[in-house]
């Protein structure tokens, strides 16, 4: 193959980030729990937050692509509904379920065709089994974390049992994944927090591009101070993924949403309103 032909083929193989949308896309921010952190220094390997406490949001997102629905992350397990957040340590709690919120906007659970997972920690897959008919999209390296003996940190294989048992459709992802093939919803490889961590690009006709961070950072200021939690699996990859999201946000003039940051998620309408 001649050089020019090779370059053309390579360009055609790239994800369609800039593709024109012929579809209608809509985005809802769901309440998928909160986690009270008694010692925030656990989120900085430079011990930046000594003596500080904070409550992190555990947001997840519903995307409508014409008549198809994607759930991005599945929040805390329903067993934590109404759990107390008194005391120290990390205290997760859930105020409502994903299914209850879907019912408010008239979306039956069976309409969820795809559940995309940013990474394999329990607070991002907790209610996935409420949607066993859905295809599960997850980074290959993070699926390996579910199958490890013992499982990786903060990983509970029972939360994705239908897919691990082969009773539900599972698709592992390596590199970026254009979910619908039109550039409107793209999983972005952002490893570092876990080996197979992902963020999500959603293109909206009115609001413009939205970037959902996964756990690339846990609160927005970590972008500025290069904050990396000691429980991340790779510091260098974490910093590179942070750079990638920031550079992409600038290039696309996108709204960057840090999923665990209560102030940041307010950039999107409060449920049941949506962004279009």
Backbone torsions as a table, in degrees:
resi	resn	phi	psi	omega
1	UNK	NA	132.7	178.1
2	UNK	-68.4	158.3	-176.5
3	UNK	-56.2	-45.9	-179.2
4	UNK	-61.7	-40.0	178.7
5	UNK	-65.6	-40.0	179.4
6	UNK	-62.4	-44.9	-179.5
7	UNK	-63.9	-40.1	178.6
8	UNK	-63.6	-43.6	179.5
9	UNK	-63.0	-40.2	179.7
10	UNK	-64.8	-41.1	179.7
11	UNK	-65.0	-39.0	179.9
12	UNK	-68.4	-23.8	-179.5
13	UNK	-82.2	-12.2	-178.1
14	UNK	-69.5	151.7	176.3
15	UNK	-58.9	146.7	-173.3
16	UNK	-84.7	58.5	-178.9
17	UNK	-60.2	-32.9	-175.9
18	UNK	-102.2	11.9	-175.8
19	UNK	-66.9	145.5	176.7
20	UNK	-70.3	139.6	-179.5
21	UNK	-94.3	128.4	173.3
22	UNK	-106.6	4.4	-176.6
23	UNK	-110.8	165.2	175.5
24	UNK	-101.9	127.7	-177.2
25	UNK	-121.8	137.6	-177.6
26	UNK	-137.7	146.1	-173.7
27	UNK	-133.4	127.4	174.2
28	UNK	-114.4	140.4	172.1
29	UNK	-95.1	120.9	-178.7
30	UNK	-102.6	150.3	174.1
31	UNK	-88.3	110.4	-178.4
32	UNK	-116.7	23.3	173.4
33	UNK	120.0	-177.5	176.1
34	UNK	-149.1	156.5	-179.7
35	UNK	-132.0	116.0	176.6
36	UNK	-83.9	124.7	-177.2
37	UNK	-105.4	115.7	-178.2
38	UNK	-75.2	-28.9	179.4
39	UNK	-137.0	100.2	-173.5
40	UNK	-70.1	-13.4	178.6
41	UNK	-63.3	-16.6	176.0
42	UNK	-65.9	-11.3	-179.7
43	UNK	-105.4	16.6	176.9
44	UNK	-145.6	121.8	179.1
45	UNK	-78.1	2.5	171.1
46	UNK	-106.7	10.4	177.9
47	UNK	57.6	37.8	-175.1
48	UNK	-64.4	-32.2	-168.2
49	UNK	-109.5	39.5	-178.6
50	UNK	-53.2	126.5	175.0
51	UNK	80.0	-1.6	-178.5
52	UNK	-91.0	149.5	172.2
53	UNK	-120.7	158.0	178.6
54	UNK	-162.1	151.3	173.4
55	UNK	-107.8	120.8	179.3
56	UNK	-92.2	140.9	172.2
57	UNK	-79.3	154.4	175.7
58	UNK	-122.0	73.4	-174.0
59	UNK	-83.6	150.6	168.0
60	UNK	-138.4	174.9	-163.2
61	UNK	-141.5	141.9	174.4
62	UNK	-108.8	129.1	178.5
63	UNK	-119.3	128.6	172.5
64	UNK	-103.6	125.1	177.0
65	UNK	-116.7	96.2	-166.9
66	UNK	53.4	-116.0	-178.8
67	UNK	-97.4	3.4	-179.2
68	UNK	-97.6	143.1	-178.9
69	UNK	-119.9	135.1	175.7
70	UNK	-119.3	132.6	170.9
71	UNK	-101.6	122.8	177.5
72	UNK	-101.4	111.0	-173.7
73	UNK	69.3	153.8	-172.9
74	UNK	-127.4	16.6	167.6
75	UNK	64.8	-164.8	179.7
76	UNK	-77.3	155.0	177.8
77	UNK	-63.5	146.8	-179.1
78	UNK	-62.9	-21.0	177.6
79	UNK	-62.5	-17.2	-179.6
80	UNK	-92.6	9.0	178.3
81	UNK	-59.2	119.9	178.9
82	UNK	75.0	12.0	-179.0
83	UNK	-64.2	142.9	179.8
84	UNK	-70.0	144.3	174.4
85	UNK	-113.0	21.0	176.4
86	UNK	-73.6	152.0	177.0
87	UNK	90.9	-177.6	-176.6
88	UNK	-91.7	-164.8	-179.3
89	UNK	74.5	-154.0	176.2
90	UNK	-108.1	120.0	-173.6
91	UNK	-119.5	98.6	177.6
92	UNK	-83.4	147.0	177.6
93	UNK	-152.9	152.6	-177.6
94	UNK	-123.9	131.6	179.8
95	UNK	-96.6	-25.6	-179.0
96	UNK	-156.3	165.7	-179.6
97	UNK	-102.6	163.5	176.2
98	UNK	-63.7	-44.3	-178.2
99	UNK	-60.8	-39.2	178.4
100	UNK	-64.5	-39.1	178.8
101	UNK	-69.5	-39.1	177.2
102	UNK	-61.0	-37.4	-179.8
103	UNK	-64.3	-29.4	179.6
104	UNK	-65.4	-28.0	-178.7
105	UNK	-109.9	13.4	173.4
106	UNK	73.0	28.5	177.9
107	UNK	-107.4	111.9	178.7
108	UNK	-70.1	144.3	179.5
109	UNK	-53.9	-31.8	-178.3
110	UNK	-67.3	-15.7	179.9
111	UNK	-79.2	-12.4	179.0
112	UNK	-74.7	108.0	-176.9
113	UNK	-87.7	-27.7	-175.5
114	UNK	-138.7	134.4	169.6
115	UNK	-114.3	112.8	177.6
116	UNK	-97.9	132.8	-174.0
117	UNK	-114.3	125.5	178.9
118	UNK	-68.5	-37.7	176.0
119	UNK	-168.5	174.8	-165.5
120	UNK	-90.4	8.5	-179.7
121	UNK	-70.1	150.1	-170.9
122	UNK	-58.4	-27.8	-177.3
123	UNK	-82.3	3.1	177.4
124	UNK	-119.9	-6.1	178.9
125	UNK	-125.9	8.7	-167.0
126	UNK	-57.6	-35.2	-177.6
127	UNK	-112.4	19.0	-176.8
128	UNK	-60.4	-36.2	-175.6
129	UNK	-70.6	-6.2	171.3
130	UNK	-72.6	-7.2	-176.5
131	UNK	-130.3	57.3	-174.0
132	UNK	-68.7	-15.9	178.3
133	UNK	-79.0	-11.8	-173.9
134	UNK	-83.4	150.7	168.0
135	UNK	-74.2	131.7	176.8
136	UNK	-96.9	123.0	174.6
137	UNK	-105.2	122.4	-177.3
138	UNK	-150.6	146.3	176.2
139	UNK	-56.9	135.8	-177.7
140	UNK	-56.9	-41.8	-178.9
141	UNK	-63.9	-32.9	179.0
142	UNK	-77.2	-30.8	172.0
143	UNK	-62.9	-40.3	176.6
144	UNK	-58.9	-33.1	177.9
145	UNK	-65.3	-33.0	175.7
146	UNK	-68.1	-32.3	-174.7
147	UNK	-92.3	-4.5	-178.1
148	UNK	-69.2	155.1	175.9
149	UNK	-123.9	109.8	-5.5
150	UNK	-73.5	165.6	177.8
151	UNK	-60.2	157.4	-179.6
152	UNK	-64.7	168.6	-179.6
153	UNK	-53.0	133.3	175.4
154	UNK	63.2	22.1	-176.7
155	UNK	-110.2	129.9	178.4
156	UNK	-124.6	101.7	-176.0
157	UNK	-59.9	-25.0	-178.8
158	UNK	-63.6	-21.6	-177.4
159	UNK	-75.8	-11.5	176.0
160	UNK	-129.9	30.6	-172.9
161	UNK	-55.8	-44.5	-178.5
162	UNK	-56.6	-34.8	-178.5
163	UNK	-80.1	-37.7	177.4
164	UNK	-66.8	-33.5	-179.2
165	UNK	-81.5	-3.9	-180.0
166	UNK	78.8	15.1	-179.5
167	UNK	-94.6	-3.9	178.5
168	UNK	-139.0	159.6	-173.3
169	UNK	-75.8	125.5	-177.4
170	UNK	-122.9	133.0	174.8
171	UNK	-132.1	118.5	177.0
172	UNK	-87.1	151.7	-173.7
173	UNK	-123.0	135.0	170.9
174	UNK	-129.7	132.8	-172.8
175	UNK	72.5	-164.2	-179.4
176	UNK	-78.0	152.7	-178.5
177	UNK	-133.8	113.4	175.0
178	UNK	-83.5	104.6	-166.6
179	UNK	-62.9	-41.7	-177.4
180	UNK	-110.0	-1.5	177.7
181	UNK	79.1	10.2	-179.1
182	UNK	-123.8	9.4	177.7
183	UNK	79.9	2.0	-175.8
184	UNK	-81.2	-30.4	-180.0
185	UNK	-138.7	112.2	-172.8
186	UNK	-130.8	122.8	171.0
187	UNK	-76.7	128.9	-176.2
188	UNK	-111.2	124.3	179.6
189	UNK	-68.1	116.0	179.8
190	UNK	-136.0	67.8	-176.8
191	UNK	-70.2	165.2	178.0
192	UNK	136.0	-51.4	174.6
193	UNK	-65.4	-49.7	164.8
194	UNK	-127.6	172.2	-178.1
195	UNK	-67.2	-28.0	-176.4
196	UNK	-119.5	35.7	-177.4
197	UNK	-70.9	147.8	179.2
198	UNK	-134.4	152.6	166.6
199	UNK	-114.9	176.8	-176.4
200	UNK	-136.6	133.5	171.7
201	UNK	-102.4	125.7	175.9
202	UNK	-123.4	122.9	179.1
203	UNK	-96.1	121.9	178.9
204	UNK	-113.0	140.3	-175.8
205	UNK	-65.0	-38.4	-177.1
206	UNK	-90.8	-56.4	-176.4
207	UNK	-73.6	-23.8	-176.3
208	UNK	92.4	-170.0	-176.9
209	UNK	-66.0	141.6	175.3
210	UNK	-124.8	132.6	175.6
211	UNK	-109.7	121.4	176.8
212	UNK	-100.0	124.3	-163.4
213	UNK	-75.7	-18.4	-162.9
214	UNK	58.8	-139.4	176.8
215	UNK	-109.6	33.1	174.5
216	UNK	-56.3	-40.6	164.7
217	UNK	-136.8	165.5	-179.8
218	UNK	-105.2	-21.7	171.1
219	UNK	-149.1	152.6	-164.7
220	UNK	-60.2	-35.2	-175.9
221	UNK	-62.6	-17.4	178.9
222	UNK	-66.4	-23.7	174.3
223	UNK	-62.9	-40.7	-177.1
224	UNK	-77.2	-36.6	-174.7
225	UNK	-101.5	9.4	-179.9
226	UNK	54.3	41.3	-178.0
227	UNK	-74.7	124.0	179.3
228	UNK	-126.3	124.7	177.1
229	UNK	-68.0	147.3	179.4
230	UNK	-66.4	-17.7	179.5
231	UNK	-87.6	-1.5	171.2
232	UNK	-64.0	150.7	-174.7
233	UNK	-84.2	-19.6	-176.9
234	UNK	-154.1	113.6	-176.7
235	UNK	-66.8	-46.0	-178.2
236	UNK	-62.7	-43.1	177.2
237	UNK	-64.4	-37.7	178.2
238	UNK	-59.1	-48.0	-179.4
239	UNK	-65.4	-38.9	178.7
240	UNK	-65.5	-38.1	179.1
241	UNK	-69.4	-36.7	175.0
242	UNK	-60.9	-44.8	178.3
243	UNK	-61.7	-41.3	-177.9
244	UNK	-61.3	-46.8	-178.8
245	UNK	-64.1	-42.7	179.6
246	UNK	-64.7	-42.8	179.1
247	UNK	-64.0	-41.2	179.8
248	UNK	-66.7	-39.4	178.3
249	UNK	-60.2	-40.2	178.7
250	UNK	-69.6	-44.1	-176.8
251	UNK	-63.7	-37.2	-176.7
252	UNK	-97.6	-3.5	-171.3
253	UNK	52.2	48.2	-174.4
254	UNK	-92.6	155.5	170.5
255	UNK	-85.5	116.5	-178.5
256	UNK	-97.2	120.2	-176.0
257	UNK	-110.1	119.8	173.9
258	UNK	-87.9	112.7	-166.9
259	UNK	-64.4	-25.3	-178.9
260	UNK	-97.2	1.5	-174.6
261	UNK	-101.3	115.2	-175.7
262	UNK	-59.7	-37.1	178.7
263	UNK	-72.6	-36.6	-174.9
264	UNK	-71.3	-40.6	-177.8
265	UNK	-67.4	-17.1	177.5
266	UNK	-69.6	-5.6	172.8
267	UNK	-67.5	-17.5	176.1
268	UNK	-106.9	153.4	-179.4
269	UNK	-59.9	147.9	175.1
270	UNK	-72.6	139.5	177.5
271	UNK	-58.6	139.8	13.8
272	UNK	-93.3	7.8	175.7
273	UNK	-66.1	157.8	-179.3
274	UNK	-128.2	166.7	173.1
275	UNK	-107.7	138.8	-179.9
276	UNK	-129.1	NA	NA
